[in-house]
């Protein structure tokens, strides 16, 4: 049973993880690989709205995607985009990345190899990973403007889509931990975390929503 306080704290983390950027046309839309095909759907929507002339999908496989996406996350994202009517000429694939930093670095290299001039990027992630993706991209690709995007949905809608409230809260907690510790390790820029967010995070940790935490001394 999840307490009312835990639900409130989880919503506070959810709101913080959302960047709230105003979308505008960019040089490219970059979809970060995961188990969630909604990232590909969001990228296609932005492409069809004229907000990016080119899509780049990035991601190999992970323990959570190996069975569902055996050809690799980026390849499955590309197949989804083609099914939804995006021409193959408007999609590039980066299929080696296994973490967010590699997503950014390897995608940047793919675009450079293709001769694509990039001044701005629509960075598309799962809703609760907007801020983490943004902070990583700003660290590794500081010369371009980064605009975060994801499938528009509420916290409740996302929980319903996953079907496991405890897992979603664990993921929110894990994402915030990385925002707190990764800047010191050089993986992302540092961002201000409001006191009410860190307090919510601490309470959720004490309540045991810790399955996605990592050893703060590790990567």
URDAWO-V281912 format. One record per residue. N is the residue number from 0. RES is the residue in three letters. PSI is psi in radians with two decimals (NA if undefined). Layout:
BEGIN
[[N;RES;PSI] [N;RES;PSI]]
END
This chain:
BEGIN
[[0;UNK;2.21] [1;UNK;2.22] [2;UNK;2.79] [3;UNK;-0.69] [4;UNK;-0.74] [5;UNK;-0.69] [6;UNK;-0.78] [7;UNK;-0.74] [8;UNK;-0.70] [9;UNK;-0.71] [10;UNK;-0.63] [11;UNK;-0.74] [12;UNK;-0.75] [13;UNK;-0.85] [14;UNK;-0.68] [15;UNK;-0.68] [16;UNK;-0.38] [17;UNK;2.27] [18;UNK;-0.48] [19;UNK;0.48] [20;UNK;2.54] [21;UNK;2.14] [22;UNK;2.49] [23;UNK;2.87] [24;UNK;2.39] [25;UNK;2.96] [26;UNK;-0.63] [27;UNK;2.68] [28;UNK;2.25] [29;UNK;1.99] [30;UNK;2.09] [31;UNK;2.20] [32;UNK;2.58] [33;UNK;-2.96] [34;UNK;-0.19] [35;UNK;1.83] [36;UNK;-0.20] [37;UNK;-0.45] [38;UNK;-0.76] [39;UNK;-0.73] [40;UNK;-0.73] [41;UNK;-0.70] [42;UNK;-0.74] [43;UNK;-0.74] [44;UNK;-0.78] [45;UNK;-0.69] [46;UNK;-0.80] [47;UNK;-0.42] [48;UNK;0.00] [49;UNK;0.35] [50;UNK;-0.17] [51;UNK;2.32] [52;UNK;-0.17] [53;UNK;2.41] [54;UNK;2.41] [55;UNK;2.19] [56;UNK;2.36] [57;UNK;2.38] [58;UNK;2.37] [59;UNK;-2.15] [60;UNK;2.87] [61;UNK;3.01] [62;UNK;-0.51] [63;UNK;-0.20] [64;UNK;-0.12] [65;UNK;-0.73] [66;UNK;-0.70] [67;UNK;-0.56] [68;UNK;1.20] [69;UNK;-0.41] [70;UNK;0.01] [71;UNK;2.55] [72;UNK;-0.84] [73;UNK;-0.67] [74;UNK;-0.76] [75;UNK;-0.65] [76;UNK;-0.76] [77;UNK;-0.78] [78;UNK;-0.70] [79;UNK;-0.77] [80;UNK;-0.72] [81;UNK;-0.68] [82;UNK;-0.58] [83;UNK;0.12] [84;UNK;0.11] [85;UNK;2.29] [86;UNK;2.56] [87;UNK;-0.48] [88;UNK;-0.25] [89;UNK;0.23] [90;UNK;2.22] [91;UNK;2.63] [92;UNK;2.34] [93;UNK;1.97] [94;UNK;0.34] [95;UNK;-0.39] [96;UNK;2.42] [97;UNK;0.08] [98;UNK;3.02] [99;UNK;-0.68] [100;UNK;-0.76] [101;UNK;-0.64] [102;UNK;-0.83] [103;UNK;-0.90] [104;UNK;-0.78] [105;UNK;-0.63] [106;UNK;-0.69] [107;UNK;-0.75] [108;UNK;-0.71] [109;UNK;-0.76] [110;UNK;-0.68] [111;UNK;-0.75] [112;UNK;-0.56] [113;UNK;-0.07] [114;UNK;0.46] [115;UNK;2.13] [116;UNK;2.20] [117;UNK;2.12] [118;UNK;-0.31] [119;UNK;2.59] [120;UNK;2.25] [121;UNK;1.91] [122;UNK;1.94] [123;UNK;2.19] [124;UNK;-3.12] [125;UNK;2.63] [126;UNK;-0.71] [127;UNK;-0.02] [128;UNK;0.21] [129;UNK;-0.89] [130;UNK;-0.71] [131;UNK;-0.78] [132;UNK;-0.74] [133;UNK;-0.84] [134;UNK;-0.64] [135;UNK;-0.78] [136;UNK;-0.69] [137;UNK;-0.57] [138;UNK;-0.76] [139;UNK;-0.26] [140;UNK;1.00] [141;UNK;-0.32] [142;UNK;-0.13] [143;UNK;2.73] [144;UNK;2.32] [145;UNK;2.17] [146;UNK;2.09] [147;UNK;2.51] [148;UNK;2.71] [149;UNK;3.06] [150;UNK;2.15] [151;UNK;2.09] [152;UNK;2.73] [153;UNK;2.94] [154;UNK;-0.80] [155;UNK;-0.71] [156;UNK;-0.65] [157;UNK;-0.74] [158;UNK;-0.78] [159;UNK;-0.67] [160;UNK;-0.56] [161;UNK;-0.65] [162;UNK;0.22] [163;UNK;1.66] [164;UNK;-0.74] [165;UNK;-0.72] [166;UNK;-0.75] [167;UNK;-0.76] [168;UNK;-0.70] [169;UNK;-0.72] [170;UNK;-0.69] [171;UNK;-0.75] [172;UNK;-0.78] [173;UNK;-0.71] [174;UNK;-0.66] [175;UNK;-0.69] [176;UNK;-0.74] [177;UNK;-0.63] [178;UNK;-0.50] [179;UNK;-0.64] [180;UNK;-0.45] [181;UNK;-0.56] [182;UNK;-0.70] [183;UNK;-0.42] [184;UNK;0.01] [185;UNK;0.21] [186;UNK;-0.35] [187;UNK;2.90] [188;UNK;2.75] [189;UNK;2.46] [190;UNK;2.63] [191;UNK;2.25] [192;UNK;2.00] [193;UNK;2.63] [194;UNK;-0.70] [195;UNK;-0.43] [196;UNK;-0.80] [197;UNK;-0.60] [198;UNK;-0.72] [199;UNK;-0.74] [200;UNK;-0.82] [201;UNK;-0.75] [202;UNK;-0.74] [203;UNK;-0.66] [204;UNK;-0.76] [205;UNK;-0.48] [206;UNK;0.00] [207;UNK;0.25] [208;UNK;1.20] [209;UNK;0.15] [210;UNK;-0.35] [211;UNK;0.17] [212;UNK;2.67] [213;UNK;2.84] [214;UNK;2.11] [215;UNK;-0.23] [216;UNK;-0.16] [217;UNK;-2.90] [218;UNK;NA]]
END
